[in-house]
Amino acid sequence: MKSYRNAIAALVLAFVFSTSAFAGDGIIHTDRTPPPPPPPTNGIMWTGIASPASEGDALPEIALTLLQALIPLL
């Protein structure tokens, strides 16, 4: 009885692993057309973070940032 149980468990385990290996192989056809790609952006993207070169002397700001990052570690 125990060998039957082990054989069934091995088959179930093999089935589970084999189904995940074949995931995504099927092609699903739908009547919907894919959306058009977004238009390309030209120019400069603004991220909201100023670069240190535009601020002049960035050394005090870098030191302050490092100090603020180290305070919780003390």
C-alpha positions in Angstrom: 0.0 0.0 0.0 2.9 2.3 0.8 4.5 1.8 -2.6 1.2 2.6 -4.3 1.0 5.8 -2.4 4.6 6.8 -3.3 4.0 6.0 -7.0 0.9 8.2 -7.0 2.8 11.0 -5.2 5.6 10.8 -7.8 3.1 10.9 -10.7 1.4 13.9 -9.2 4.7 15.7 -8.6 5.9 14.9 -12.2 2.5 16.2 -13.6 2.8 19.5 -11.6 6.4 20.1 -12.8 5.6 19.2 -16.4 2.6 21.5 -16.6 4.6 24.5 -15.5 7.3 23.7 -18.1 4.7 24.0 -21.0 3.1 27.2 -19.8 2.8 29.8 -22.4 3.4 27.5 -25.4 -0.2 27.9 -26.6 -1.2 30.6 -29.0 -4.4 32.4 -28.0 -6.1 34.1 -30.9 -8.5 37.0 -30.1 -10.4 39.3 -32.3 -9.0 42.4 -30.5 -6.1 44.2 -32.1 -3.2 45.2 -29.9 -3.0 48.9 -28.8 -0.8 51.2 -30.9 2.7 51.9 -29.4 3.1 55.1 -27.5 4.5 58.0 -29.5 8.2 58.6 -29.1 9.3 61.4 -26.8 11.7 64.0 -28.1 13.5 66.4 -25.8 14.5 66.2 -22.2 12.6 64.2 -19.6 12.1 65.9 -16.3 12.4 63.5 -13.4 12.1 66.1 -10.6 15.7 65.4 -9.3 18.1 68.2 -10.0 21.6 67.1 -11.1 24.5 68.1 -8.9 26.2 69.9 -11.8 23.3 72.3 -12.1 23.4 73.2 -8.4 27.0 74.3 -8.2 28.8 73.0 -5.1 27.1 69.7 -4.4 29.7 68.5 -1.8 27.7 69.8 1.3 24.5 68.2 0.0 26.3 64.8 -0.5 27.8 65.0 3.0 24.4 65.8 4.5 22.7 62.9 2.7 25.4 60.5 3.9 25.0 61.8 7.4 21.3 61.4 7.4 21.7 57.9 6.1 24.1 57.0 8.8 22.1 58.4 11.8 19.7 55.5 12.0 22.6 53.0 12.1 24.0 54.5 15.3 
